[in-house]
């Protein structure tokens, strides 16, 4: 399996006053990276699929 890396920028609102990031945000980071991975790696056919 090919390894995918996405450099997620830390948002200002993600850190508390001490600069700590809450562990509850990591699933959100993984979801954003997964979405970007699919956008970058899956072929596009130029067709917009609508339901």
C-alpha positions as CSV (number, residue, x, y, z in Angstrom):
1,X,0.0,0.0,0.0
2,X,1.3,3.4,-0.9
3,X,1.9,5.9,2.0
4,X,0.1,9.2,1.8
5,X,1.3,12.3,3.7
6,X,-0.7,15.5,4.1
7,X,0.8,18.5,5.9
8,X,-2.2,19.7,7.7
9,X,-1.8,23.4,8.8
10,X,-2.7,24.0,12.5
11,X,-5.5,26.4,12.8
12,X,-5.5,29.1,15.4
13,X,-8.7,27.8,17.0
14,X,-7.3,24.3,17.3
15,X,-4.9,25.2,20.2
16,X,-5.8,26.4,23.7
17,X,-4.1,29.4,25.5
18,X,-1.1,27.1,26.3
19,X,-0.6,26.0,22.7
20,X,-2.0,22.5,23.3
21,X,-4.2,20.7,20.8
22,X,-7.1,18.7,22.2
23,X,-6.9,15.0,21.3
24,X,-10.6,15.1,20.2
25,X,-9.4,17.1,17.1
26,X,-7.3,14.3,15.7
27,X,-10.2,12.4,14.1
28,X,-11.1,15.6,12.3
29,X,-7.6,15.9,11.1
30,X,-7.7,12.3,9.8
31,X,-11.0,13.0,8.0
32,X,-9.5,16.1,6.3
33,X,-6.4,14.1,5.2
34,X,-8.6,11.2,3.9
35,X,-10.7,13.6,1.9
36,X,-7.6,15.3,0.4
37,X,-6.1,11.9,-0.4
38,X,-9.2,10.8,-2.4
39,X,-9.3,14.1,-4.2
40,X,-5.6,13.8,-5.2
41,X,-5.4,10.1,-5.9
42,X,-8.6,9.1,-7.5
43,X,-8.9,9.6,-11.3
44,X,-11.4,12.2,-12.4
45,X,-13.5,11.5,-15.5
46,X,-14.7,15.1,-16.0
47,X,-18.3,14.0,-15.1
48,X,-20.1,15.5,-12.2
49,X,-22.1,12.8,-10.5
50,X,-25.4,14.0,-9.0
51,X,-27.9,12.1,-7.0
